[in-house]
Structures are given as C-alpha cells and as structure tokens.
Amino acid sequence: MARTVRADLARFLRGRREQLRPEDVGLPEGIARRTPGLRREEIAELAHMSVDYYARLEQARAPRPSPRILDALTEAMRLTPAERAHLFRLAGTGATPPSGPARRVRPHVAALLERLPGTGAIVTDAGYDVIAANPLARALFGAGLRDEPNLARRRFLDAGRPYASSGAEEFGHVVVSRLRRSAARYPHDPELGRLLAELRAGSEEFRAIWDADPVHQPGHRAKTVTHPELGPLRVTCDVLVVPEDDQQVVFVTADPGSPSARAFRLLGSA
C-alpha cells in the first residue's frame, strides 16, 4: 500500500476518534480529558485489538489492515456505510458487503425522538426490530414493545401483540417488501436469517406475500389503533428513512383537537 494512502488512513482514523464522544459509543461520561474525543486505548478495546497495533495505524506504521480489522474499526467508531466504504478505500481494500444491518440508534436520532411532544416515535432496523421508542410511543403501544419488539413477528405470528390495528393487510405487504430488500442486502446475517425462517415456518400468509414479491415504499398512512384502556384511536403514521443505517423512524400523531389527540395528552401525562 502506498505511503500516501497509509497517511490518509491514519488521518481519517485520528480525526474520527477525536470527533467521538464517550456517550456515542456507550462509555460513561464525566471523565476528565486533556484532548477532544476518545483515547486510543478506548478505540482499541472497542475494536478488540491491541493498543500498540491501533497506535501504529494512526501513525501510518502498521501493515495493510485486513477486512476483518476494518470491520472492527467500523463497529468501534460507529461509521456509517458511506464512511465504512471510505475507510476501505483508504486502506486499499475493496469493501465487502456489510455482515448485517445496523442495530444501534445514533445519538442524534435518539435525541430527535425526545424532542417531539405529542408525537409517538419509534425506530426500526432493517429486520423490523424496534430499537428505540420515546415515552409516548411506549405508553401508546405498552408492554407489547417489551414482550415482542419485532414488528414482523407481531404482524404475522401475533406474538405479544395486545393491540388491534386497522390496515394490517397493507402493513403485511409493507413488511414483506422491506424484509425482501433486507435479505438481499444482508444475505449472511444470522439474526435476519432466523427471523425469515421463523416467519416462513409459522405463517402461510407471510409465505404467500413473499412469493408475490410486493413492492412498497414507506410513506403516509392513517389507521386506527385500539388501546386496551382508551379504546380506538385514529392516528397518522409518517416514516422518515435513515439511509446511512438502513433504519426507519415512524412518527405517530393524532389530528389536533380530536378525541385521539386528547387521548395522546392523557398518555403523555401518564
């Protein structure tokens, strides 16, 4: 690998490390730091490599890192797919397909959920696991999110789904369309593979929709959700795509002044 490439790789790693905050990678805050960002030892521990080897990477003295090392750095530094591809280019290595979908919510997305009074919000990953939810969403959907956080299982296997909802048929097609795309992008992800095998084995409806190969995109939909205590609630669902992590943020709202909006205020105060 040419020396200029190694130097560019070193600068990228050093710059990314200095941008990271402890809370970005799940480390405790409040530790006094003389310089911005994380320490080399922290990145090395997160990437499961020796501190000496990581230090040599930042100093452009290490040999060409393998794809396995680059993926470990991708995970440790919470790189987006675009940043991952750039890292591989700097290392002079063709980027391999990602092993699986991102299953962490980035801090700026998590912070967005908490700044939405009167709106329920959840984040789903490419396998339809709910990986984050704000207080109103947790109050709206209750224990179901804890008992079974995967919306595909709840839709097709009725596992831990205490609330009835209109639009279930359309949602089933939306789910299968997204899962087909995910299966093509992450063919070797074991967690996604287990989910698809479980759905195929447990739901004839899932198999039929899968074979039909539906094409659906996220968008604006209105539906009725039946809350066990507050009864039917007319809600609107809008989806924001987070392309760098192959995730979706679902915003659940009620029309201002409607009975459902009053129910949302009750849930929010509770």
N, C-alpha and C positions, 0 to 999 in steps of 0.2 A: 504494500500500500504506500502511495507517495506521501512524502513528509507533509506536504501542504494539506492533504486530506486528513492526516492524523491531527494536525494542528487545528483544523476546522472542527473535527470531532471533539477535541479537548475543549475548545472554546464553547461549543454547544453544551457539553455536559456541565461545565463550570457555570455557565450562565443560567442554565435551567436549575441547577442546585441552589444558586443564590436567589432565585425567584420563589422558591418553595417556602411555605410557612409550615411550622410543625403541625398545625391543625389540618393542613392539606393532605397529610399522609397518615393521620391518626396518631400523631405523637402528642404528648402533653404540652400545653402552653406554659408560659411563665418562666422558662429557663433563660437566664441572662446570656446574651450572645454578643460577642465583640464584633462580629461581621454579619451582614444580612444572610438570610437563607438557612439551609441545613448544613450540618457538618459532614465532612467526608465519611466519618465513621457511621453516621446515621444512614446515608445512602448505601454504603457497603452492607450494613446489616439488613436493610430492607431488600437489597438485591441478592442477599445470600452469597456474598463474595468477600474476599479478604480486603481489609482497608488498604494494604500495600498495593494490591492489584488495581483497585479503583483509583488510588492516588496516581499511579503510573498512567492510567487512562487520561486523567485530567492534565497530566504533564506531557502528553504525547510521547511517552516512552514505552507503552505496552505494545505487544504484538496485536495484529488484527483481531478484534473480538469476534467470537462465533455468534451465529444467530441466537443460540441459547442465552448467551451473555447479554446480547442486545435486547432480547425479550425481557430478561430480568431487570434491566435498566428501565425499559418501558414501563413495567409494572411499578417499580420503586418510585419513579419520577412522575407517575400518573400522566404519561404522554397521551395525547390524542392520536387517532390513526394517522393524521397528516404529519404530526411530529414524529411518530414512530417511523413512517416511511422516510422522512428526512434523516433520522438517525441512521437507518440502514444505508442510505445513500452516502452519508459522510464516512461510514465505515467501509465503503466499497463493496457492500454485500447486497444482493437483491432481497427485497423484503419478502419474507414468507407470509402466507395468509395468517391472520390472527387466529390463535387457537380457539378462542371463544369470545362471546360478547362481553362488553364492559358491564360489570355488576356493581359498580360503585357510583354514587351520585357526586358530581363535582360540587365543591363548596358554593360556587356562585349560583348553581341551580338549587341547591338545598336552601340557600338564603332567600331565593326568589319565592319559594313556597311559603315561607313565614311572613312575607310582606303582602299577603293577599287576604285582607279581612273580608268576610262574606263570601269567600270562594273556597270550595274544597279542591285540593290539588294532590295528585299522586304522580309518581314517576314509575314507568315500567321499562324493563330492559327488553332486549330482543327476543327473549323467551317468555315474555309476559309475566315475569315476576314483578310484584310491586316492591320496589327497593327504597321508596321514600313516600311519605304522606304527611300533610300538615294536620294540625289539630282538628279542623272542621271535617276533613275527609275521614279521619279516624272516628269522629263522632257520627258521621253520616253512615259509614259502612261497618262500624262496630267491630265486634270480635272476629268477623269473617276475615279481615285482613291479617289478623294474627294467626288464626287457625289454618287458613289456606291462602297464602299471599299470591299464588299463581292464578291469574285470571283465566287462563285457558283451562286449567283443571276445574275451576269453579264453573265455567261455562258448560263444559262437555261432560264432566264427571259428577257435578253437583256436590263437590267435596267442600263442606264447611261454608256453603253459600246460603246464609239465612234470609237474604232479601230477594224478593221477586223484582224483576225489571222488565219493562217493555223493550221492544227492539232486540230481543235475544236472537232471533233468526239472523238479522242483519249483522249483529255483532259476531255471531259464529263465523260468518264468511270473512269478516274483517280479521278475526283472529287467525284463521287458517291461511289467509293471504300473507299475513305478516310472518307466520311461522314457516311458510314455504320459502320466503326470501331469506329468513334467518338460517334455515337448513342449508341453503345454497352457499351462504357466506361462511358458515362455521360448520363444515361437514364433519369435523373431528372433535367437536366439543361434547364430552361425555354427558354433561348435565342436560344439554338440549336433546341429545340422542335418547336419554332415558325418558324425558318428557314426551317426545313424539311416540316412542314405543308404548308408553302408558296410555296415551290418548287413542292410538290405533287399536290397542287391545280392548279398551274399555268403552269405546263409543262408536257405534255404527254410523251415527250422524257425522262424526268427525271424519271417518274414512270416506264417506260419500262426498263430503265437501272437498276434501283433499284431492280426490280423484277428479273432481270437476275443475280444479285449478282456478279458483276465483281470483279476480284482480280488484283489490280495493285499496284506497288511499285514506289516510286519516283526514278527518275534516270536522264539520259542524253537524251535530246531531242532537235532536230533542228526544227525551224519553221520560218515562215515569218510573221512579224508584219507590218501592213500598217499604217504608221504615217500620220496624216492628212496634214502635210506640207512637209515632207521629202519623202513620198511615201513608197514603200515596203522596209523593212529592214530584211535581213536574219540574224537571231540570234540563239544562242545556249542557252539552259536553263539547268542548273545543280542545283540539290537540295541537301542541307545539312540539315539533320534531327537534331533537338534539342530535344532529347528524354525526358529530365527531365521536359520539359514544353509542350511536345506534339505539338511542333511548327516546321515549316519548313522555311529555308532560301533559296530563289530562286535567283540564280545568272544568270544574262542575259548578254551575251557577244557577240562580233562580231569577225569574223576572222581578224587577223592583216592584214592591207593593203587593206582590202576590202572596197567597197563603203559604206557598213554598218558601218565599223569602222570609216570612215571619218564622217559619219552622227552622230555617237556617240560623236566624238570630238566636233562637232557643238553644239549638245545638252548640252554637259558638259560645254562648254564656255558660253552658254546662261544662 
